[in-house]
Amino acid sequence: MSLLEHIKTSKDIKQLSRPELKLLAGEIRKRIIDVVSKNGGHLASSLGAVELTLAIHTVFDLPKDTLIWDVGHQSYAHKLITGRNDTFDSLRQYKGLSGFSKIKESPYDGFTVGHSSTSISAGLGICYAKYLNKDVSDVISVIGDGSLTAGLAYEGLNQTGDSKRNLIVILNDNDMSISPNVGALSSFLSRTFSARSLQSMRSQFGAFLKSLPKIGDDMYNIAKRSEESFKTFVTPGMLFEAFNFDYFGPIDGHNLDHLIDILKNIKNPKDPVLLHVTTVKGKGYEPAEKNPIYFHGVDSFAVETGKSKKISNGIPSYTQVFGSQMVKLAKTNKKIVAVTAAMPEGTGLVEFSQHYPDRFFDVGIAEQHAVTFSAGLASKGLKPVVAIYSTFLQRAFDQILHDVCIDAHPVVFAIDRGGIVGKDGPTHHGLFDYSYLRCMPNMTIMAPSNENELARMLSTAVKHDGPVAIRYPRGIGLGVQIEAHPRSLKMGKGEVICDGHDLLIIAIGKSVCEALKACEQLKDHDISVTIINARFVKPLDAELICEYVLKIRKTIIVEDHVLDGGFGSAVLEMLSDKGMTGFPIKRIGIKNEFVEHGPQDVLRRDYGIDHTAIVTTALKLHDKTIE
């Protein structure tokens, strides 16, 4: 049996010698690569954190001590050594292991995560809870992968430093956050400064200086500044010392001996501690080391070559369509600028950044800043297009409302990954955007039913004098031909795409395709269907909808979104305001629950928002037997 097969709990790690831990690191990497090559996942980040994971589990008493992984996609090694090796093949599969840390999955997962930069704030909260419960165990927050570009991380650092709580923050620096300053001297200083004997001596010497009459406090402050000046001269720790953290590092995050030694030294601190470790993203797998951005989040691939196993059918994704249209529009409209929050690849803006580098802004993992920054651009006549995933745009609610909508600045929000997203699960599904955007005055909301409609909506949005949100799904389009010069849409106007007389289906975005499939199946039940592609969540095409609701009388409203406050709610509110009540209307959407991870088509089926759900609902409306 391999070493990994013997590891059932974190306690088993403590029984291994350091040479055995190094062998185990290799086995863990092999296991991660094997599973992710089949299932897809966040490969490079987890490969880079293997030794750090083993060192933490060796030194700390988990789960009594609490470990928090920021974002959580660095936690695959952590899962493997905490009783989940036997089920690791189910990673990111339907009803299998989550791709992130999840409290409900294991007591070793200290906090449920998925969005970045939460670990320090959560860790401080847990520190205070333990203090109030008279629990003296440690709390360790591991942050990295660019998470220190977000303001929330600094808010957490600020309060932690002021509170003097004993939080241990480990910065996993893999060139996605702070540039490394690695060397023998830095490593030596970190281990030396962290030694318990030195910490005790510092404390006693500080007390002695303070006790000196009249000059004590001044002498102590001079000594403290001298030590900090020396440390910050040879290490990049000045920022963290300014937050009142004891800073140690940078240290090689793949040197298990050094990691274990320094973690033992900083365990059970009296004040906040930040350990800066430098790691190689993709460590141990050459393709991932050479291309860590691609292997950050990857689909299935061939282990031997690192090449994707996906076979392209030539149909572009919605993301690719957005990216190519941005380049075309910017060629003739010099006011257009693009803004993204650390996701140029994920949002399709790489080509734009290459063509128009002076008009492209990647602001880091800082969605709030991205929105207000864009409002500033728009206030001086530019046309910013902010490309952010739906789930991450939630973090900028106040900035959209306050900084964009109050003055109706013409900012375009390109909301990628709207609706059911897939294997990343509840933290990443974009199921709430209609609800949190449609309540905002001055906001226009569109959702395309195909890729050509996306091109038309983008063309419409950049000409509109006010805030616009375009929400589109993850994945490939329908193969619809995109117009060479996409025509603008009439604001707030939907279209009838099927004309029947027995049933009205009002659909938006991705759900239009499901409605068309249902329409074909309902022909076998002698039910003739009218389908309205609403196009706009706000403003609604009230005239068109009211006309057909009144004419056909039986209506189904379909959306790839939560029902609470969504598109269907908007339609019902409008009908109620117009006194059009008493008609049989059914809504199809996600109930008030979080959707787990799994394939998109399976999730749509099991959560009741696909064409089969439409057919079933239609048959019930017509009192027909469901076969």
N, C-alpha and C positions, 0 to 999 in steps of 0.2 A: 504494500500500500504506500501511496505517496504521503508526504507529511501533511498535505492539505486534507486528505481524507480522515486523518486523526483529529483534526481541529473541529470541535463541536461547540465550544464556547470560548469566550475571551480568555478564560483562566488557563486554557490549554496552551496559549501562546507563551505564558510565563514559564512554562516548563521547558521551553526550548533554549538551547545554547545560541550564542550569537552566530556561529557558523550555520546552525540549523535554520535560524531566522533568514539568513541570506539565501539558503536553498529554497526555503518556503516562498520568498519573494519571487523567485523565478517560476515556481509552480503556479502562483497566483496570477502572474502575468499571462502565462500560457492559457490558463482557464478563462481569464477575461477575454483574451483575443479570440479563443475558440467560440465562446458563446456570442460575443458581439458580432463576429463575422457572420453568424447565422441570423441573429435577431435584430441587429442594428443597435445603436446606443451611443453613449458618450464615452468613447474609447480613450482618446488621448489624455483627458483629465485624470481618469482613474489610473491609467498606467503610470502617470507621473507621481501619484500619491501612495504607492505601495509601501515603500520603506517608512514613510511618515506614519502610515496606518499601523504598521507592525510596531513601531517604536511607541506610539501612543498606547496601544493595547498592552505592551510589555510593562510600561511604567505605571499607568493609571489603573484604578480598580473599577472597571466598567462592568455593569451599568450603574453601580453606586455613584461613581463619578459620572458626570454628564458630558457627553461628546456631541457637539453640533457641527454638522458639515454645511457650510454655506452653499447654497444652490442644491447640493446633494449629488451632483453628477460626478463627484470625486470619490464616491462612497462604495464603489463596487468591491474593492478589496475588503473594506469594512464588513460588507454583507457576507462575503465568503468565510470570514473567520468568526462570525457570530451566529452560526447554526443554519445558514442559508445556502451552503454549498450544494446540498442534495437537491435543492429546488432552483438553483441558479440558472438552469437551462430554460426556466420559464420567465426569465428577465424580460420585462416590457411586453410579455405576451398576455393575451386576454385571460383575466383572472389569475395571473401569475405575479411574480415579484415586480414591485415598482422600480422604475429607473432612478428614483430619488430616495432620500431618507423619508421614513414614514412611521410615525409613532405607533399606528395600529398594526404595523408589520412586525415590529420587534422592540423589546424593552431597551435594546442597545441604541436605538435611534432616538436621540434626545429631543428632536424637534422635527415636525413635518415641514419640508422645504421644497422649493421648486423655482421661486424667484430669488434673485441674487440679493446679497448685502444685508440679510436679516440676522445673521448669526451673532453679531456682537450685541445688538439690542435684545435679542431673545436670551442670549447668554447672561447678560446683566440682570434681566428679569428673573431668571432661574437662580442666579447668585443671591439676589435679595430674598427670594422665596426660601432658599435653603437657610439663609441667615435667620430669618424670622421663625423658621421651624427648628432652629438650633442644630442644623445639619452642617457639619464641617467639611463635607466632601467637595472635590474640585469640580469646576466647570471649565470645559475647553471648547473654544470656538475656533474652527478652522475656516479661514477665509482666503479667497484667491480667485484666479481666473477672471481678473478684471473687476471683481466685486468692490474693490476699494475706489472705483471711479464713481460710485453712487453716493449721494449725499447721506443716505440713511446710515451707511457705515460710519461716517464722521459724526453724525448725531449720537450714535452709540458710543464711539470713542470718547466724545466730549463728556457725556454723563458718567461713563465708567471712570474716566480719569478724575473727575470731580468727586465721585462717590467713594473712591478708595476701596471699592470692593475687590475681592481677590480673583478676578476673572483672568484666565489665561487665554490670550489670543495668539493663534499661530497663523502667520501670513505665509501661505504657500505661493511663493512668487515664481511663476513659470513664464516670465516675460509677457504676461498678460496684465500686469498691474505695475509694480515698481521694478525698475531696471536693477539687475543684480550687481552686487559689489562683492565678488567672491574672491577669496584668497586665503592662504595659510594664516596670515595675521588676523583677518576678520574672524576666522573659525577659532583661533586660539583665544582671542579677546573675549568672544562670546562665552566660551566654556570657562574662562578665567573669571570674568565678571559675574558669572552665575553661580560660582562655587559657594556652598553654604558658609564655609568658614569666612570667605571674603564678605558675604552679605552680613554676617554677624559682626565682623570687625567694622564694617561701614556704619552699621547701626550704633555700635558702642562709641565709635569715634565721633559720630554726629551728636550723640547725647553729651559727650564730654565737651565738645566745642560750644554747644548751646548753654552749658552750665557756667561758662566763663563769665564773670561779671562785666556788664556794659558792652563788651565787644563780642560776646558769644554768638549772637544771632548773625552778626555781620561776618564773622569768621566761618560759620557754618555755610552761609550762602556762597561765600567765595570758594570754599572747598567743593561744594556741590557743583558750582558752575565750571570749576576746573576739570572735574571728572567728566562732566557732560561734554565739555568742549573737546576733550581728548577722544572720547568715544565717538562723537559725531564727526570728528575730523577723519577718522578711519572707517566709519560705518555710516550708512544712510539713516540713522535712527533719530535725527534731530526732530523730525515731525512727531514721532510717537512720544519722545521725551517731553515735547511741548504739551502733549495731552496728559501728562503725568503718568505715563506708563514706564516701567522699567524695561528698556529695550535691549534685546540680545540678538545678534546676528549681523550680517547674513551667515548662514551655515549651510553646508551642502546637504540638501534634503534626501540624498541617496546614500549618505554615509550613515549606516545604521548605528555604528559604534558611537559616533559623535552625537547623533540624535538622541540615543538612549541616555547618554551621559548628561546632556544638557537638560533633557526633560526631567531627569531625576533631581537635578539641581534646582529647577524652578517649580517643582511640585509643592503644593500647599503654600502659595505665596501669601504675604500679608497685604500686598498692594497689587494693582493691575500689572500684568506682565505681557509683553508682546515679543514672541519669538519669530524671527524672520528666517525662513528656510527657502532656499532656491532649488527648484526642481526642473527637470526637462519634461515638457509635455510630450506624451507618447513614448516615454522611456522604455527601452527594451524591445520596441518594434519599429524597425527602420522606416517603413513607409509613414508611420504616424509621427516619428521624430522629424522627418523631412517635410511633412505637410500637416502640422498640428491643427490648422484651421479646418481642413477638410475632415480630419478624423476627430474633431471635437464632437460633432454629432453626425453619425454616419449610418447609412443603410447597410444591408448585408454586403459582404465583400469576400473576395478570394484571399485567404491568408497568405498564400505564396507570393502574390503580387501586390495586394492591397487594392486591387481594382474592383469597382462596384460590380455586383452580380445583376443589377437591374438592367433589363433590356429596354431601351428606349423605343417607343412606337412613333417617335417623331412629333408627337403633340406637345407643345410647350406647356409648362405649368403657368398658373395664374401669376406667380411671382416673376417668372421670366417675361411674360407679356407686359406686366407693369414696368419692369426694368427697361425693356426695349422701347416701349412707348415714351418713357421719360426721356430717353436719349433723343428720340425724334422730336418731341415737343420742345425740348430745350434748344434745339438747333435753330428754331425760328422765333423762340420767345426767350430773350436773354434775361428776363426777370425771374425765370424759374430757377430755384435752388433746391437741393435735396438735403434732407436732414435725417439721420438715423441714430439709434442708440446702441452702438457697438454691434450692429448686425448688418453690415454692408452686403455680405454674402447671402445671409438668410432672407433679406428683403429685396434682393435682385439689383442692388445699386452699384455693383462693382464696375460695370461698363460705364455707367454715368460718371463715376469717380475718375475713371481713366480719361474720358472725353472732356470733362469739365472739372478738373481738380479744384479750381478756385470757387466753384459753386457747389461743392460737396462738403458736408460737415458731418463727421462721425463724432458725437459728443461723449462717447463712452456709455456705460450702463447708468444713464441719468435721464430717465424719461421725463421727469418734471422739468429739468433744465431744458431738454430738447424742445418742449412745447413753448415755454416762455421765451426761449431764445428765438424760436420761429415767429412768435408774436412780435418780437422786436424787429425782426427782418421785415415782416409784413407791414409794420407801422411806417416803414420808410419806402414803401412802394415795391418791394420784392414779392415774389409768389413762392413761398416755401411749401414744399411737399414733404410731409413728415411720415416716413415709413417705419411703422412699429407694429409688432404683433399685437393682436387684440388683447391677449392676456396681460401683456406688459403695459399697454396704454392705460389700463385700469389705474396704474400707479400715479397717473398725472391728471386725475379727475379735476382737482381744484384748479390746476393751471389751464385746462381747457375751458372750464367755466369762467374763471376770473380773468385770465390774461388774454384769452382769445375771444370768447363769446360776448363779453360785456360790450366791447368796442367793435364787435363783428369784424375782427381782422381776417383778411382773406387767406387763411391757412388751410391747406388741403391735408387731410389725414388719410394716408393710404394704410388701411388696417388689414394686414396680412393675417393668415391663420384664423379667420373668422369661422365660428361654428365648431363642429366636432373636428378635433385635430388628430387624435390617434394615440400612439403608444406612449406619449409623455404624460397622459392622464389629467387628473382634475386641476392641477396647477397650470396647465397649458391650454386646455380647451378655451376657445374664444366664444363663450356662450352668454355673455352679459353686456356686450357693447351697445346693442339697440337700447337697452333699458337705461344705461347710464349716460347715453348721448342724447336720446330724444327728449329728455326733460329740459335740455339746455336751450334757452332762447337764442335765435339767430342761427342755429345749427341745421344744416341740410344733411340728410343721410341717404346714401344710395347703396344698393347691393346688386351686382351683375349676375345674370343667369348663365352667361357664357363669356368666353374670353374676348370676343368682339365687343360685347356690351361693356366689358371692363375698359377697353380702349376708348369707347365712346364716352363713358363716364369720366375718365381722366381728362379727356379733351374738354368736357363740359365744366369740370371742377376748376381747372386752371383759368377759365374765363369768368367764373362767378365771383362777384364782389362780396364775399362773405365766407365764413367757415363752412367747409364741406368735409364729410367723412365718406370714404368709399370702402366698403367692407367686403372682402373676397376670401374664398376658402383656400385651404392647403391642398396641393395636388395638381394634377394635369387638368387641362380644360376639356372641352367636348370635341375638339377638332374642327371648330367653326372657323371659317376663313375670316381673317381680320382685314378690315377695309384699309386700303392704302392711305386714305385720308379720313380717319374716323369722324363721322358726323356728330355734332353736339346733340344732346337730348333736350327736349322741352322740360323745363324744371317742374317737377311734381306731377309728371304724366306717366301713367302706366300704359300697358298695351294688352289687347285680347289676342292670345295666340292659338286658342281653340274655341270654337263657337258651337255650343250645344244648348240643350233646353231643360235637362233634368237636374243638373247639379252644377254649382259654381265652386270652383277652387281658386282661392286667392293665394298666390305663392310669392315668395321673395327669395332672391339669391339662389343658392344651391338647391333649394327646395323646388324650384321650377322644374328642374330635370326629373325629380321624383314625381311631381304632379303629372308630367307628360307620360311617364311609364304607367302610372295608375290609370290615366285616361285610356290607354290602349287596353289594359286589362278589363276596365269597366265596360268596354264595348261588348265583351262576352256575356255581360249581365244585362244587356240592353239599357245601359245608363249612358245617356249622352251628356258630355261634360263641356262646360265653358271654363277656360283657364285664363285668369288675369295674371300676367307678370307685372307685379306692382312697381318694380324698379326702385321706388322711393319709399322709405320708411317714414320720412319726414321731408317735405310735406306730402301727405297722402293724396292720391288722385280721388278725392271724395266724390266728384261727379260720376266718374266711371264706376266706382265701387257701388255707390248707391243705386245707380241705374240697373246694374245686374243683380244685386241683392233683391231689389224690388221685383225684377222680372222673373228670376229663377226660383227664389224663395228658399231653397236649401243650399247652405254654404259651408265649405270647409276652408279654414285658414291654416296655412302650413308655413313653418319656419324652422330653421336650423339654429335654435336659440331657446333660452328659457322662456316659459310662458309668462312668468311674472314680469309685467312691464314691457314686454316685447312687442313685436309687430302685430300679433293678434290682438293684444290689449289696445294698441293704437287704433286698430280698425273698429273694435267694439266701442271704444270711447267716442269715436267720430259718429258711429251709427246712433249711439245713445243721445249725443248732443243734437242730432238731427231728428230725434223722435222716431227713429226706425227700429223699433223693438218688436218682439213677438215672433221673429223669424227663427227657424231652427238653424243655429250656427254652432259648429264644432271647431275647436282649435286643436291643432296638432303641433306639439313642440316638446321641449324638455321640461319635465315637472320640477318642482322646487327641491332639487337634489343635485349633488355633484356626480359627474360622469367619470367612471373609472377609465383606465387605459385599455387599449385594444385596437384592432383594425377598424378603420372608419366605417366600412360597410356593416360590420358586425355590431358596432355600437349604435349605428342608426337603426338597425333592425331591432336590437334588444331594448333600446330606449324609445321605440315606437315613433320614429319620425321619417321612415322610409316609405316607398310606394306601397308596400304591403299594408302598412298602417293606414294609409289614405284609402285604399280599397276597402279594408275592413270597416272603417268609419263610414264610408259612402254606402256600403250595403246595409249597415244598421240604420242609417238615415232613411233608407228606402224600404225598410222592413223586409229585406231579402235575407235568405238563409246563407250563412257563411259555410262554405264547403271545406 
